[in-house]
Amino acid sequence: MPTDFTPRAFAGRGLMYSIIHKPKGVAMRSPRERMVISAALLIRERGAHATAISDVLEHSGAPRGSAYHYFPGGRTQLLCEAVDYAGEHVGAVIDKAYSSLDLLDTLIDKYRRQLLDSDYRAGCPIVAVSVESGDQQDRERMAPVIERAAAVFDRWNGQVAQRLIADGIPAVQASELAVLTISALEGAIVLARVRRDVAPLDLIHRQLRNSLLAALQK
């Protein structure tokens, strides 16, 4: 899930440009869509607390004053929709996988490239939102966003489990392997960003592949 609109902002971002803009020859995304995607991209780099509506407007190139027209629920609504977008984006990747091993390889490759292309700035927006519960006041204000993030994790776990079940892994084991896969992947992304090294992703790729192969051969 990637970044910005002006030529200056896109300098050196590569793949970021193509995600927000539709392919050549297709109309550009609407200002509302761009704001949702920009919010997701900013959250994955700086977290939800540091992502203001003014930042999203600048990042997306949406007209000034349009935020409350598109998002009458304000910043909370925008953040909720950004979380939903991020969840659907990865969920679509999961659903397209033709096998359990293809799913694992695709997810690892996606985040590996994302980390390298962003110089380790881009993590997972769902994790970024989840760890920002803060004090009581923050928890109350962010509660709808946190609930969306929890729902995304549940959905991903369910989608991964269904892929494993389709390959013949028993339901209980598939559910446990799905949680293990998502948890290991998210943790490895955090470690890779901190260390500025994709080695944690490569490590979990090997270990999860071994676990999947063992489960598939039973």
C-alpha positions as a Markdown table, in Angstrom:
| # | Residue | x | y | z |
|---|---|---|---|---|
| 1 | Met | 0.0 | 0.0 | 0.0 |
| 2 | Pro | 1.9 | 3.1 | -1.2 |
| 3 | Thr | 2.2 | 7.2 | -1.5 |
| 4 | Asp | 1.7 | 10.9 | -2.9 |
| 5 | Phe | 0.8 | 13.1 | -5.8 |
| 6 | Thr | 3.0 | 16.0 | -6.8 |
| 7 | Pro | 6.1 | 15.2 | -8.9 |
| 8 | Arg | 8.3 | 16.5 | -6.1 |
| 9 | Ala | 6.5 | 14.3 | -3.5 |
| 10 | Phe | 6.9 | 11.3 | -5.7 |
| 11 | Ala | 10.6 | 11.7 | -6.4 |
| 12 | Gly | 12.3 | 8.4 | -5.5 |
| 13 | Arg | 9.1 | 6.7 | -4.4 |
| 14 | Gly | 8.7 | 4.4 | -7.5 |
| 15 | Leu | 5.9 | 1.9 | -6.9 |
| 16 | Met | 4.1 | 4.3 | -4.5 |
| 17 | Tyr | 2.7 | 6.4 | -7.4 |
| 18 | Ser | 1.0 | 3.5 | -9.2 |
| 19 | Ile | -1.1 | 2.4 | -6.2 |
| 20 | Ile | -2.9 | 5.7 | -5.7 |
| 21 | His | -3.3 | 6.4 | -9.4 |
| 22 | Lys | -5.2 | 4.0 | -11.7 |
| 23 | Pro | -3.3 | 2.4 | -14.6 |
| 24 | Lys | -2.5 | 4.7 | -17.6 |
| 25 | Gly | -5.5 | 5.4 | -19.7 |
| 26 | Val | -7.9 | 5.0 | -16.8 |
| 27 | Ala | -9.4 | 8.0 | -14.9 |
| 28 | Met | -7.5 | 9.1 | -11.8 |
| 29 | Arg | -9.1 | 8.1 | -8.5 |
| 30 | Ser | -11.6 | 10.5 | -6.9 |
| 31 | Pro | -10.4 | 13.0 | -4.2 |
| 32 | Arg | -12.2 | 10.9 | -1.6 |
| 33 | Glu | -10.5 | 7.7 | -2.6 |
| 34 | Arg | -7.1 | 9.4 | -2.7 |
| 35 | Met | -7.7 | 10.8 | 0.8 |
| 36 | Val | -8.5 | 7.3 | 2.2 |
| 37 | Ile | -5.4 | 5.8 | 0.5 |
| 38 | Ser | -3.2 | 8.6 | 1.6 |
| 39 | Ala | -4.4 | 8.2 | 5.2 |
| 40 | Ala | -3.5 | 4.5 | 5.1 |
| 41 | Leu | 0.0 | 5.3 | 3.6 |
| 42 | Leu | 0.7 | 8.0 | 6.1 |
| 43 | Ile | -0.4 | 5.8 | 9.0 |
| 44 | Arg | 1.9 | 3.0 | 8.0 |
| 45 | Glu | 4.9 | 5.4 | 8.0 |
| 46 | Arg | 4.1 | 7.6 | 11.0 |
| 47 | Gly | 1.2 | 6.1 | 12.9 |
| 48 | Ala | -2.3 | 7.4 | 13.5 |
| 49 | His | -1.6 | 10.0 | 16.1 |
| 50 | Ala | 0.8 | 11.8 | 13.8 |
| 51 | Thr | -1.5 | 11.7 | 10.8 |
| 52 | Ala | -3.7 | 14.9 | 10.7 |
| 53 | Ile | -6.4 | 15.7 | 8.2 |
| 54 | Ser | -4.2 | 18.6 | 6.9 |
| 55 | Asp | -1.4 | 16.0 | 6.2 |
| 56 | Val | -3.8 | 13.8 | 4.3 |
| 57 | Leu | -5.1 | 16.8 | 2.2 |
| 58 | Glu | -1.6 | 17.8 | 1.3 |
| 59 | His | -0.5 | 14.2 | 0.6 |
| 60 | Ser | -3.5 | 13.3 | -1.5 |
| 61 | Gly | -3.8 | 16.6 | -3.4 |
| 62 | Ala | -7.5 | 16.8 | -2.5 |
| 63 | Pro | -9.1 | 20.2 | -2.5 |
| 64 | Arg | -8.7 | 22.2 | 0.7 |
| 65 | Gly | -11.9 | 22.3 | 2.7 |
| 66 | Ser | -13.1 | 19.0 | 1.2 |
| 67 | Ala | -12.4 | 16.8 | 4.2 |
| 68 | Tyr | -15.6 | 17.3 | 6.1 |
| 69 | His | -17.6 | 17.1 | 2.9 |
| 70 | Tyr | -16.3 | 13.6 | 2.2 |
| 71 | Phe | -15.9 | 12.6 | 5.9 |
| 72 | Pro | -18.6 | 14.3 | 8.0 |
| 73 | Gly | -17.5 | 12.1 | 10.9 |
| 74 | Gly | -14.2 | 13.9 | 10.8 |
| 75 | Arg | -10.7 | 12.4 | 11.4 |
| 76 | Thr | -12.1 | 9.3 | 13.1 |
| 77 | Gln | -14.2 | 8.4 | 10.1 |
| 78 | Leu | -11.2 | 8.9 | 7.8 |
| 79 | Leu | -9.0 | 6.8 | 9.9 |
| 80 | Cys | -11.6 | 4.0 | 10.1 |
| 81 | Glu | -11.9 | 4.0 | 6.3 |
| 82 | Ala | -8.2 | 4.0 | 5.9 |
| 83 | Val | -8.0 | 0.9 | 8.1 |
| 84 | Asp | -10.7 | -0.8 | 6.1 |
| 85 | Tyr | -8.9 | 0.1 | 2.9 |
| 86 | Ala | -5.6 | -1.4 | 4.1 |
| 87 | Gly | -7.5 | -4.5 | 5.3 |
| 88 | Glu | -9.2 | -5.0 | 2.0 |
| 89 | His | -6.0 | -4.4 | 0.1 |
| 90 | Val | -4.1 | -7.2 | 1.9 |
| 91 | Gly | -7.3 | -9.3 | 2.0 |
| 92 | Ala | -7.4 | -9.3 | -1.8 |
| 93 | Val | -3.8 | -10.5 | -1.9 |
| 94 | Ile | -4.8 | -13.4 | 0.4 |
| 95 | Asp | -7.8 | -14.3 | -1.7 |
| 96 | Lys | -5.9 | -14.4 | -4.9 |
| 97 | Ala | -3.4 | -17.0 | -3.7 |
| 98 | Tyr | -3.7 | -20.3 | -5.5 |
| 99 | Ser | -2.2 | -22.4 | -2.6 |
| 100 | Ser | -1.0 | -22.0 | 1.0 |
| 101 | Leu | 2.6 | -21.8 | 0.0 |
| 102 | Asp | 1.9 | -19.3 | -2.7 |
| 103 | Leu | 0.0 | -17.2 | -0.1 |
| 104 | Leu | 3.0 | -17.2 | 2.2 |
| 105 | Asp | 5.5 | -16.5 | -0.5 |
| 106 | Thr | 3.4 | -13.6 | -1.9 |
| 107 | Leu | 2.8 | -11.9 | 1.5 |
| 108 | Ile | 6.5 | -12.1 | 2.4 |
| 109 | Asp | 7.5 | -10.8 | -1.0 |
| 110 | Lys | 5.0 | -8.0 | -0.9 |
| 111 | Tyr | 6.2 | -6.7 | 2.5 |
| 112 | Arg | 9.9 | -7.3 | 1.7 |
| 113 | Arg | 9.6 | -5.1 | -1.4 |
| 114 | Gln | 7.5 | -2.5 | 0.5 |
| 115 | Leu | 10.2 | -2.2 | 3.2 |
| 116 | Leu | 13.0 | -1.9 | 0.7 |
| 117 | Asp | 11.2 | 0.5 | -1.7 |
| 118 | Ser | 10.3 | 2.8 | 1.2 |
| 119 | Asp | 13.7 | 2.7 | 2.8 |
| 120 | Tyr | 12.1 | 0.9 | 5.8 |
| 121 | Arg | 9.6 | 3.8 | 6.4 |
| 122 | Ala | 6.5 | 1.8 | 5.5 |
| 123 | Gly | 5.2 | -0.8 | 8.0 |
| 124 | Cys | 1.7 | -2.1 | 8.5 |
| 125 | Pro | -1.0 | 0.6 | 9.1 |
| 126 | Ile | -3.1 | -2.0 | 11.0 |
| 127 | Val | -0.3 | -2.6 | 13.6 |
| 128 | Ala | 0.4 | 1.2 | 13.7 |
| 129 | Val | -3.2 | 1.8 | 14.8 |
| 130 | Ser | -3.4 | -1.1 | 17.1 |
| 131 | Val | -0.4 | -0.1 | 19.3 |
| 132 | Glu | -1.7 | 3.5 | 19.8 |
| 133 | Ser | -4.3 | 3.0 | 22.4 |
| 134 | Gly | -2.5 | 5.4 | 24.7 |
| 135 | Asp | -4.2 | 6.8 | 27.8 |
| 136 | Gln | -7.9 | 6.6 | 28.7 |
| 137 | Gln | -8.8 | 9.7 | 26.6 |
| 138 | Asp | -6.9 | 8.3 | 23.6 |
| 139 | Arg | -8.6 | 4.9 | 24.0 |
| 140 | Glu | -12.0 | 6.5 | 24.0 |
| 141 | Arg | -11.3 | 8.7 | 21.0 |
| 142 | Met | -9.6 | 5.9 | 19.0 |
| 143 | Ala | -12.0 | 3.1 | 20.0 |
| 144 | Pro | -13.8 | 3.0 | 16.7 |
| 145 | Val | -10.5 | 2.8 | 14.8 |
| 146 | Ile | -9.0 | 0.2 | 17.1 |
| 147 | Glu | -12.2 | -1.9 | 16.7 |
| 148 | Arg | -11.8 | -1.7 | 12.9 |
| 149 | Ala | -8.1 | -2.8 | 13.2 |
| 150 | Ala | -9.2 | -5.8 | 15.4 |
| 151 | Ala | -11.8 | -6.7 | 12.8 |
| 152 | Val | -9.1 | -6.6 | 10.0 |
| 153 | Phe | -6.8 | -9.0 | 11.9 |
| 154 | Asp | -9.8 | -11.4 | 12.5 |
| 155 | Arg | -10.6 | -11.2 | 8.8 |
| 156 | Trp | -7.0 | -11.9 | 7.7 |
| 157 | Asn | -6.8 | -14.8 | 10.1 |
| 158 | Gly | -10.0 | -16.2 | 8.8 |
| 159 | Gln | -9.0 | -15.8 | 5.2 |
| 160 | Val | -5.6 | -17.5 | 5.7 |
| 161 | Ala | -7.2 | -20.3 | 7.6 |
| 162 | Gln | -9.7 | -20.9 | 4.8 |
| 163 | Arg | -6.8 | -21.1 | 2.3 |
| 164 | Leu | -5.1 | -23.7 | 4.5 |
| 165 | Ile | -8.3 | -25.7 | 4.9 |
| 166 | Ala | -8.7 | -25.7 | 1.1 |
| 167 | Asp | -5.3 | -27.4 | 0.9 |
| 168 | Gly | -6.4 | -30.1 | 3.3 |
| 169 | Ile | -5.2 | -28.9 | 6.6 |
| 170 | Pro | -7.6 | -29.6 | 9.5 |
| 171 | Ala | -9.7 | -26.6 | 10.6 |
| 172 | Val | -8.2 | -26.3 | 14.1 |
| 173 | Gln | -4.6 | -26.6 | 12.9 |
| 174 | Ala | -5.4 | -24.2 | 10.0 |
| 175 | Ser | -6.8 | -21.6 | 12.4 |
| 176 | Glu | -3.7 | -21.9 | 14.7 |
| 177 | Leu | -1.3 | -21.7 | 11.7 |
| 178 | Ala | -3.1 | -18.7 | 10.4 |
| 179 | Val | -2.7 | -16.8 | 13.7 |
| 180 | Leu | 1.0 | -17.9 | 13.8 |
| 181 | Thr | 1.5 | -16.6 | 10.2 |
| 182 | Ile | -0.1 | -13.2 | 10.7 |
| 183 | Ser | 1.6 | -12.7 | 14.1 |
| 184 | Ala | 5.0 | -13.7 | 12.8 |
| 185 | Leu | 4.7 | -11.6 | 9.7 |
| 186 | Glu | 3.6 | -8.4 | 11.6 |
| 187 | Gly | 6.4 | -8.9 | 14.2 |
| 188 | Ala | 9.0 | -9.4 | 11.5 |
| 189 | Ile | 7.9 | -6.2 | 9.8 |
| 190 | Val | 8.4 | -4.3 | 13.0 |
| 191 | Leu | 11.8 | -5.9 | 13.6 |
| 192 | Ala | 12.9 | -5.2 | 10.0 |
| 193 | Arg | 12.0 | -1.5 | 10.3 |
| 194 | Val | 13.9 | -1.1 | 13.6 |
| 195 | Arg | 17.0 | -3.0 | 12.3 |
| 196 | Arg | 16.7 | -1.6 | 8.7 |
| 197 | Asp | 17.2 | -5.2 | 7.5 |
| 198 | Val | 14.8 | -7.7 | 5.9 |
| 199 | Ala | 16.5 | -10.6 | 7.6 |
| 200 | Pro | 13.6 | -11.1 | 10.1 |
| 201 | Leu | 11.2 | -11.5 | 7.2 |
| 202 | Asp | 13.5 | -14.0 | 5.5 |
| 203 | Leu | 13.8 | -16.0 | 8.8 |
| 204 | Ile | 10.1 | -16.3 | 9.4 |
| 205 | His | 9.6 | -17.1 | 5.7 |
| 206 | Arg | 11.8 | -20.2 | 6.1 |
| 207 | Gln | 10.3 | -21.3 | 9.4 |
| 208 | Leu | 6.7 | -20.8 | 8.3 |
| 209 | Arg | 7.3 | -22.6 | 5.1 |
| 210 | Asn | 8.7 | -25.5 | 7.0 |
| 211 | Ser | 5.6 | -25.5 | 9.3 |
| 212 | Leu | 3.3 | -25.4 | 6.3 |
| 213 | Leu | 5.1 | -28.1 | 4.4 |
| 214 | Ala | 4.9 | -30.3 | 7.5 |
| 215 | Ala | 1.2 | -29.7 | 7.9 |
| 216 | Leu | 0.5 | -30.3 | 4.2 |
| 217 | Gln | 2.3 | -33.6 | 4.2 |
| 218 | Lys | 0.4 | -35.1 | 7.1 |
